[in-house]
Amino acid sequence: MTDATQPLAVVRALQGLQAVEKAVAVFAILAAAASLIADLLGRELFGQGVFGAQRAAVHLTFVAGMLGFVLATDNGEHLRIKATDHLLPSDWAPWIDRLGSVLSAVILGVLAWHAFGFSMQTRGVGEISVTLGIPIWPIQALMAYAFVSAGLRHILYALLPALRPQEAASQ
């Protein structure tokens, strides 16, 4: 993603966004693990777990997972159907990749729209996490963020193909 032919501001913005998303995802998964370890130690050593630790771990794991989805897209490690890759001439590949990016962006846009509506509906009814006593809509709204973030990346990959990360090798 550091190709000199790409707009430096776009490259830097994507790198900065990836760094923030990565930091939040790592923090979330570490906090989830710490929460579960504290709960386990509390139950085993003191006969009393940490109230809300398991529910907090669920929410934190959701945060890490949604950001992991975005980071997988940013690193070319997202799931993709490859069975049809060799059905068309190989010289069409750049245009097929661009079309794939556009279609991915459209699908992610639709998912973002519905995820946003879902989280706003939850906000509207005032649903809270009974265990933690916090509203759950901000956690759900992360779905919309993740879909928008990944979708914007796909738009950039369609417009600036050199930004597209190399796909991870198949296993």
Protein Blocks (a to p, Z undefined) as FASTA:
>chain_A
ZZfkbcfklmmmmmmmmmmmmmmmmmmmmmmmmmmmmmmmmmmmnopacehklmmmmmmm
mmmmmmmmmmmmmnopaccdfklmmmpcfklmmmmmmmmmmmmmmmmmmmmmmmmmmmmm
mmmnopacfklopafklmmmmmmmmmmmmmmmmmmmmmmmmlpccddddZZ
